């Protein structure tokens, strides 16, 4: 057994297959991938890694298994899946995952090949565990995969409290011990036991409050968009493939960006926090449907058109269209009077949070500071935006300092 001191869960005891997996290159690589990517440019103490988070997920999974009475090979398989659930992450966590997916068709939880080979595969087989079965759990497959990846998973529980702790933002604080203690299976579904509607609501509320404050903070989004643009240019170079990119860590990617001519300027800006500024910050109701559903290639056409109209380098115009708001936690299930009910059918809080989420959504348009205003104005026409009374008017009337004081 190995005992590790953790900043969130205090002492974590690691044993069995998990202890053997700890020093594999695939798990140790997670020490070099920041949990929150570019959020550290907003919250300087948000330097925690996927390695710490993976230990936390393992710890909560172990507690859940003990509470649920799951033992033997199944328990070891789940503990392995909990520790390994993030080994498929590329550099800067989710920040460039959409980019690598377009080239490879794989997300970070597609880890079948990664678990089957190398030291991880050897360790799993030495402990009589089938790598394919562990990979299925990582992807949330089967009844027990819900513990690792689902609406009530231990992954979500750990990252909320860990991200809140390291950013200093109090909104992600949840009672993980109660959440784990109240988990149960009913007809193959992972649910919270009787009397825990408020417990489920706390998880939903924490995620809803962390989203605009941390995960979708405009500086984090601008720097993420710049990192994505630089990574696109890197993939256009002949010596880097998408498969290689998704196996880099943060240091590998940043070093490659610094030493590649086409990406060096963006790397310099990210290094020095010399970020692009907002030309537009537009609410969901002001964005036409054809923009919300536009594929990546179409967005690049819009950027090209705006760049031509404003005499700006096309690579310096970024139109950032997030996915429409979703709230997967609202479908988590709770026992109420002996029945299993979805939270969104039981809690009036869900409707209010969905409304707030829609109101917080923003389309962003970013460019270097000296071009941001005219790029924003040109984008209004290019996208057919209805921005009467929206935030863009502050830009046009000269109150850019009102915006940029928070940059």
Secondary structure by P-SEA (a helix, b strand, c coil): cbbbbbccccbbbbcccccccccccccccccccccccccccccccccccaaaaaaaaaaaaaaaaaaaccccaaaaaaaaaaaacccccccccccaaaaaaacccccccccaaaaaccaaaaaaaaacccaaaaaaaaaccccccccccccccaaaaaaaaaaaaaacccccccaaaaaaaaccccccbbbbccccaaaaaaaaaaaaaacccccccaaaaaaaaaaaaaaaaaaacccccaaaaaaccaaaaaaaaaaccccaaaaaaaaacbbbbbcccccccccccccccccaaaaaaaaaaaaaaaccccccbbbbbccccccccccbbbbcccbbbbcccccaaaaaaaaaaaaabbbbbbcccccaaaaaaaaaaaacccccccaaaaaaacccccccccc
